[in-house]
Amino acid sequence: MKILIIALSGIGDALMFTPALNLLRKQIPGAKIDALVMFKSAGEILENNPNLNNVYHFEFMKEGFGKSFRYILGLRKKYDATINVYPSNRKEYNVISFLIGAGKRAAVKYLRKDFRNLGFLNNIRVLENDSSHNVQTNIKMCEKLVDKKFESETPFEIFIEDNHKKKAIEFLSAEGIESGNTIIGFHPGCATFKNHIKRRWEPEKFAALGKKLIEDHKAKILIFGGPEEDELKEEIKERINSSDAIIVRSESILQNAAIMEQCKIFVTNDSSQMHIASALKLKTVAIIGPTNPAYIHPWKTEHKIVTLNLDCAPCFFYSPKPLICYRTDVKFKCIKELSVEMVYNNVVKFFN
């Protein structure tokens, strides 16, 4: 059996498919299982995964229609099955799967905007469940594909090479960080598409939290994020105004993960780095506003979720619709009224 995993939606979604991939490989050990990604960082997350035969990287959005169409035709009829990882509620992903022409096309039947996004082009489907984690939905989809019940739910898998771990130790040493230090990671960013920047806890609150952790616990604060978040990281470091606040700059997502692995605790918005922290089994404090925590809470690791549990939340579900707040009092109250004290109190629970 030849299977193509279509993982075009980013780092976090690629990671959240790895438990299903692990179980799928155990069920059909002789299968050829490849992955197709659109973002380089997602490819890096999957490239060392022993459950995959090949990882293909093609930037559909950058290459345009003509080159993308020719690339898809090059994959046509080469696979017996395709799997659109959950979530991937976009018509483009369903069209790509359909054009590849596999006899079995597995995908989720979404509760919102499914028909409009051509979900009917897939022929093996499981119904979306708002109470299930993305991992569980991916597993159910793979179970239906092979018509077998899987034995268990496994952790995320990320494979970091020794050279990345070596560079991580060199980075910490150069910054004067020793093994006995209390190292706390921050990720103050998140994706910005479709107005998702509104999921971010304010940078001034991250800075205030950092100051308090440095003053009360002599913590070393490592500030993580991609190159597109450099300005945000610089702002938080300047606000903390301490040599104990250090910006992390790395050459790849795996080197970034190797540095993260040295953290005692990781404080993060709802983001791909939250899922990397889960894969590394870090104690994680997740700051969650409009997103459904059932979908994305840190998986198989010790964690605390900081949320207001408002009646209007969650309001973000998987559809192409941009993130919108309909409140008339405080827009995005679910994230704006999460206090520094609330997050701090959850962080210090892990000190015991």
Rosetta blueprint (number, residue, H / E / L):
1 M L
2 K E
3 I E
4 L E
5 I E
6 I E
7 A E
8 L L
9 S L
10 G L
11 I H
12 G H
13 D H
14 A H
15 L H
16 M H
17 F H
18 T H
19 P H
20 A H
21 L H
22 N H
23 L H
24 L H
25 R H
26 K H
27 Q H
28 I L
29 P L
30 G L
31 A L
32 K E
33 I E
34 D E
35 A E
36 L E
37 V E
38 M L
39 F L
40 K H
41 S H
42 A H
43 G H
44 E H
45 I H
46 L H
47 E L
48 N L
49 N L
50 P L
51 N L
52 L L
53 N L
54 N E
55 V E
56 Y E
57 H E
58 F L
59 E L
60 F H
61 M H
62 K H
63 E H
64 G H
65 F H
66 G H
67 K H
68 S H
69 F H
70 R H
71 Y H
72 I H
73 L H
74 G H
75 L H
76 R L
77 K L
78 K L
79 Y L
80 D L
81 A E
82 T E
83 I E
84 N E
85 V L
86 Y L
87 P L
88 S L
89 N L
90 R L
91 K H
92 E H
93 Y H
94 N H
95 V H
96 I H
97 S H
98 F H
99 L H
100 I H
101 G L
102 A L
103 G L
104 K E
105 R E
106 A E
107 A E
108 V E
109 K E
110 Y L
111 L L
112 R L
113 K L
114 D L
115 F L
116 R L
117 N L
118 L L
119 G H
120 F H
121 L H
122 N L
123 N L
124 I E
125 R E
126 V E
127 L E
128 E L
129 N L
130 D L
131 S L
132 S L
133 H L
134 N H
135 V H
136 Q H
137 T H
138 N H
139 I H
140 K H
141 M H
142 C H
143 E H
144 K H
145 L H
146 V H
147 D L
148 K L
149 K L
150 F L
151 E L
152 S L
153 E L
154 T L
155 P L
156 F L
157 E L
158 I L
159 F L
160 I L
161 E L
162 D H
163 N H
164 H H
165 K H
166 K H
167 K H
168 A H
169 I H
170 E H
171 F H
172 L H
173 S H
174 A H
175 E L
176 G L
177 I L
178 E L
179 S L
180 G L
181 N L
182 T L
183 I E
184 I E
185 G E
186 F E
187 H E
188 P L
189 G L
190 C L
191 A L
192 T L
193 F H
194 K H
195 N H
196 H H
197 I H
198 K H
199 R H
200 R L
201 W L
202 E L
203 P H
204 E H
205 K H
206 F H
207 A H
208 A H
209 L H
210 G H
211 K H
212 K H
213 L H
214 I H
215 E H
216 D H
217 H H
218 K L
219 A L
220 K E
221 I E
222 L E
223 I E
224 F L
225 G L
226 G L
227 P H
228 E H
229 E H
230 D H
231 E H
232 L H
233 K H
234 E H
235 E H
236 I H
237 K H
238 E H
239 R H
240 I H
241 N L
242 S L
243 S L
244 D L
245 A E
246 I E
247 I E
248 V L
249 R L
250 S L
251 E L
252 S L
253 I H
254 L H
255 Q H
256 N H
257 A H
258 A H
259 I H
260 M H
261 E L
262 Q L
263 C L
264 K L
265 I E
266 F E
267 V E
268 T E
269 N E
270 D L
271 S L
272 S H
273 Q H
274 M H
275 H H
276 I H
277 A H
278 S H
279 A H
280 L L
281 K L
282 L L
283 K E
284 T E
285 V E
286 A E
287 I E
288 I L
289 G L
290 P L
291 T E
292 N L
293 P H
294 A H
295 Y H
296 I H
297 H L
298 P L
299 W L
300 K L
301 T L
302 E L
303 H E
304 K E
305 I E
306 V E
307 T L
308 L L
309 N L
310 L L
311 D L
312 C L
313 A L
314 P L
315 C L
316 F E
317 F L
318 Y L
319 S L
320 P L
321 K L
322 P L
323 L L
324 I L
325 C L
326 Y L
327 R L
328 T L
329 D L
330 V L
331 K L
332 F L
333 K H
334 C H
335 I H
336 K H
337 E L
338 L L
339 S L
340 V H
341 E H
342 M H
343 V H
344 Y H
345 N H
346 N H
347 V H
348 V H
349 K H
350 F L
351 F L
352 N L
